[in-house]
Amino acid sequence: MKALRTRFTEDGLDRRNDLMPHPYAAKGTLAAGFGDAQRASWTISVLTDAPVVAYAVSGFADARTVTDPQPAAEAMKSGSVTTPAQAGLGYEAQGIADRVERSLRAAVAKATEEPS
């Protein structure tokens, strides 16, 4: 996991549009209209304390398409005027990913605790 994280960091894999995670658009739900064209911002994190790659993708709830998707880190920069930045979608993606990571880390900690 450390080698994978290093590769993601050094090669900028977490910022490449062509490697942006694909959404799961569950049929019969509000998310059904959320496909590749609706992806606006994303974040990917390779955890080194568990065999996990956590990611989140954000977009508009009304399923409008986005022509200029942007990594969350870029969308959250001060002064950014892209559509994802102006809509706060970088913050949305990062916030969701952070919650997932915290939950995963808590689950791993419970599973690895020594009995008293």
Contact map, one row per residue, 1 for C-alpha under 8 A:
11111000000000000000000000000000000000000000011101100000000000000000000000000000000000000000000000000000000000000000
11111100000000000000000000000000000000000000001100000000000000000000000000000000000000000000000000000000000000000000
11111110000000000000000000000000000000000000000000000000000000000000000000000000000000000000000000000000000000000000
11111111000000000000000000000000000000000000010000000000000000000000000000000000000000000000000000000000000000000000
11111111100000000000000000000000000000000000111100000000000000000000000000000000000000000000000000000000000000000000
01111111110000000000000000000000000000000000000000000000000000000000000000000000000000000000000000000000000000000000
00111111111110000000000000000000000000000000000000000000000000000000000000000000000000000000000000000000000000000000
00011111111111000000000000000000000000000000010000000000000000000000000000000000000000000000000000000000000000000000
00001111111111000000000000000000000000000000000000000000000000000000000000000000000000000000000000000000000000000000
00000111111110000000000000000000000000000000000000000000000000000000000000000000000000000000000000000000000000000000
00000011111110000000000000000000000000000000000000000000000000000000000000000000000000000000000000000000000000000000
00000011111111110000000000000000000000000000000000000000000000000000000000000000000000000000000000000000000000000000
00000011111111110010000000000000000000000000000000000000000000000000000000000000000000000000000000000000000000000000
00000001100111110011000000000000000000000011100000000000000000000000001000000000000000000000000000000000000000000000
00000000000111111011000000000000000000000000000000000000000000000000011000000000000000000000000000000000000000000000
00000000000111111111000000000000000000000000000000000000000000000000001000000000000000000000000000000000000000000000
00000000000000111111000000000000000000000000000000000000000000000000110000000000000000000000000000000000000000000000
00000000000000011111000000000000000000000000000000000000000000000000000000000000000000000000000000000000000000000000
00000000000011111111100000000000000000000000000000000000000000000000000000000000000000000000000000000000000000000000
00000000000001111111110000000000000000000100000000000000000000000000000000000000000000000000000000000000000000000000
00000000000000000011111000000000000000000100000000000011100000000000000000000000000000000000000000000000000000000000
00000000000000000001111100000000001100000000000000000000100000000000000000000000000000000000000000000000000000000000
00000000000000000000111110000000011100100000000000000000100000000000000000000000000000000000000000000000000000000000
00000000000000000000011111000010011000000000000000000000000000000000000000000000000000000000000000000000000000000000
00000000000000000000001111101011111000000000000000000000000000000000000000000000000000000000000000000000000000000000
00000000000000000000000111111011000000000000000000000000000000000000000000000000000000000000000000000000000000000000
00000000000000000000000011111011000000000000000000000000000000000000000000000000000000000000000000000000000000000000
00000000000000000000000001111101000000000000000000000000000000000000000000000000000000000000000000000000000000000000
00000000000000000000000011111111000000000000000000000000000000000000000000000000000000000000000000000000000000000000
00000000000000000000000000011111100000000000000000000000000000000000000000000000000000000000000000000000000000000000
00000000000000000000000111101111110000000000000000000000000010000000000000000000000000000000000000000000000000000000
00000000000000000000000011111111111000000000000000000000000000000000000000000000000000000000000000000000000000000000
00000000000000000000000010000111111000000000000000000000000000100000000000000000000000000000000000000000000000000000
00000000000000000000001110000011111111100000000000000000001000100000000000000000000000000000000000000000000000000000
00000000000000000000011110000001111111100000000000000000000000000000000000000000000000000000000000000000000000000000
00000000000000000000011000000000011111100000000000000000000000000000000000000000000000000000000000000000000000000000
00000000000000000000000000000000011111100000000000000000000000001110000000000000000000000000000000000000000000000000
00000000000000000000000000000000011111110000000000000000001100111100000000000000000000000000000000000000000000000000
00000000000000000000001000000000011111111100000000000000111000001100100000000000000000000000000000000000000000000000
00000000000000000000000000000000000001111100000000000000111100000101110000000000001100001000000000000000000000000000
00000000000000000000000000000000000000111110000000000000111000000000111100100000000100001100100000000000000000000000
00000000000000000001100000000000000000111111000000000011110000000000011100000000000000000100110000000000000000000000
00000000000001000000000000000000000000001111100000000011100000000000001110000000000000000000110010000000000000000000
00000000000001000000000000000000000000000111110000001111000000000000000000000000000000000000000010000000000000000000
00001000000001000000000000000000000000000011111000001110000000000000000000000000000000000000000000000000000000000000
10011001000000000000000000000000000000000001111100011100000000000000000000000000000000000000000000000000000000000000
11001000000000000000000000000000000000000000111111111100000000000000000000000000000000000000000000000000000000000000
11001000000000000000000000000000000000000000011111110000000000000000000000000000000000000000000000000000000000000000
00000000000000000000000000000000000000000000001111100000000000000000000000000000000000000000000000000000100000000000
10000000000000000000000000000000000000000000001111110000000000000000000000000000000000000000000000000000100100000000
10000000000000000000000000000000000000000000001111111000000000000000000000000000000000000000000000000000000000000000
00000000000000000000000000000000000000000000011101111100000000000000000000000000000000000000000000000000000000000000
00000000000000000000000000000000000000000001111000111110000000000000000000000000000000000000000000000000000000000000
00000000000000000000000000000000000000000001111000011111000000000000000000000000000000000000000010011000000000000000
00000000000000000000100000000000000000000111100000001111100000000000000000000000000000000000000010000000000000000000
00000000000000000000100000000000000000000111000000000111110000000000000000000000000000000000110110000000000000000000
00000000000000000000111000000000000000111110000000000011111000000000000000000000000000000000100000000000000000000000
00000000000000000000000000000000000000111100000000000001111100000000000000000000000000001101100000000000000000000000
00000000000000000000000000000000010001111000000000000000111110100100000000000000000100001000000000000000000000000000
00000000000000000000000000000000000001010000000000000000011111110000000000000000000000000000000000000000000000000000
00000000000000000000000000000010000000000000000000000000001111110000000000000000000000000000000000000000000000000000
00000000000000000000000000000000000000000000000000000000000111110000000000000000000000000000000000000000000000000000
00000000000000000000000000000000110001000000000000000000001111111000000000000000000000000000000000000000000000000000
00000000000000000000000000000000000001000000000000000000000111111100000000000000000000000000000000000000000000000000
00000000000000000000000000000000000011100000000000000000000000111110000000000000000000000000000000000000000000000000
00000000000000000000000000000000000011110000000000000000001000011111100000000000001000000000000000000000000000000000
00000000000000000000000000000000000010000000000000000000000000001111100000000000000000000000000000000000000000000000
00000000000000000000000000000000000000010000000000000000000000000111110000000000011100000000000000000000000000000000
00000000000000001000000000000000000000111000000000000000000000000111111000000000001100000000000000000000000000000000
00000000000000101000000000000000000000011100000000000000000000000001111101100000000100000100000000000000000000000000
00000000000001110000000000000000000000001110000000000000000000000000111111100000000000000100000000000000000000000000
00000000000000000000000000000000000000001110000000000000000000000000011111110000000000001110110000000000000000000000
00000000000000000000000000000000000000000010000000000000000000000000001111111000000000000100000000000000000000000000
00000000000000000000000000000000000000000000000000000000000000000000011111111001000010000100000000000000000000000000
00000000000000000000000000000000000000001000000000000000000000000000011111111001010110011110000000000000000000000000
00000000000000000000000000000000000000000000000000000000000000000000000111111101000010010110000000000000000000000000
00000000000000000000000000000000000000000000000000000000000000000000000011111111000010000000000000000000000000000000
00000000000000000000000000000000000000000000000000000000000000000000000000011111000000000000000000000000000000000000
00000000000000000000000000000000000000000000000000000000000000000000000000001111100000000000000000000000000000000000
00000000000000000000000000000000000000000000000000000000000000000000000001111111110011000000000000000000000000000000
00000000000000000000000000000000000000000000000000000000000000000000000000000011111011000000000000000000000000000000
00000000000000000000000000000000000000000000000000000000000000000001000000100001111111000000000000000000000000000000
00000000000000000000000000000000000000010000000000000000000000000101100000000000111111100000000000000000000000000000
00000000000000000000000000000000000000011000000000000000001000000001110000100000011111111100000000000000000000000000
00000000000000000000000000000000000000000000000000000000000000000000000001111001111111111100000000000000000000000000
00000000000000000000000000000000000000000000000000000000000000000000000000000001111111111000000000000000000000000000
00000000000000000000000000000000000000000000000000000000000000000000000000000000001111111000000000000000000000000000
00000000000000000000000000000000000000000000000000000000000000000000000000110000000111111111000000000000000000000000
00000000000000000000000000000000000000011000000000000000011000000000000100100000000111111111100000000000000000000000
00000000000000000000000000000000000000001100000000000000010000000000011111110000000110011111110000000000000000000000
00000000000000000000000000000000000000000000000000000000000000000000000100110000000000011111111000000000000000000000
00000000000000000000000000000000000000000000000000000000010000000000000000000000000000011111111100000000000000000000
00000000000000000000000000000000000000001110000000000001110000000000000100000000000000001111111110000000000000000000
00000000000000000000000000000000000000000110000000000001000000000000000100000000000000000111111111000000000000000000
00000000000000000000000000000000000000000000000000000000000000000000000000000000000000000011111111100000000000000000
00000000000000000000000000000000000000000000000000000001000000000000000000000000000000000001111111110000000000000000
00000000000000000000000000000000000000000011000000000111000000000000000000000000000000000000111111111000000000000000
00000000000000000000000000000000000000000000000000000000000000000000000000000000000000000000011111111100000000000000
00000000000000000000000000000000000000000000000000000000000000000000000000000000000000000000001111111110000000000000
00000000000000000000000000000000000000000000000000000100000000000000000000000000000000000000000111111111000000000000
00000000000000000000000000000000000000000000000000000100000000000000000000000000000000000000000011111111100000000000
00000000000000000000000000000000000000000000000000000000000000000000000000000000000000000000000001111111110000000000
00000000000000000000000000000000000000000000000000000000000000000000000000000000000000000000000000111111111000000000
00000000000000000000000000000000000000000000000000000000000000000000000000000000000000000000000000011111111100000000
00000000000000000000000000000000000000000000000011000000000000000000000000000000000000000000000000001111111110000000
00000000000000000000000000000000000000000000000000000000000000000000000000000000000000000000000000000111111111000000
00000000000000000000000000000000000000000000000000000000000000000000000000000000000000000000000000000011111111100000
00000000000000000000000000000000000000000000000001000000000000000000000000000000000000000000000000000001111111110000
00000000000000000000000000000000000000000000000000000000000000000000000000000000000000000000000000000000111111111000
00000000000000000000000000000000000000000000000000000000000000000000000000000000000000000000000000000000011111111000
00000000000000000000000000000000000000000000000000000000000000000000000000000000000000000000000000000000001111111000
00000000000000000000000000000000000000000000000000000000000000000000000000000000000000000000000000000000000111111100
00000000000000000000000000000000000000000000000000000000000000000000000000000000000000000000000000000000000011111110
00000000000000000000000000000000000000000000000000000000000000000000000000000000000000000000000000000000000000011111
00000000000000000000000000000000000000000000000000000000000000000000000000000000000000000000000000000000000000001111
00000000000000000000000000000000000000000000000000000000000000000000000000000000000000000000000000000000000000000111
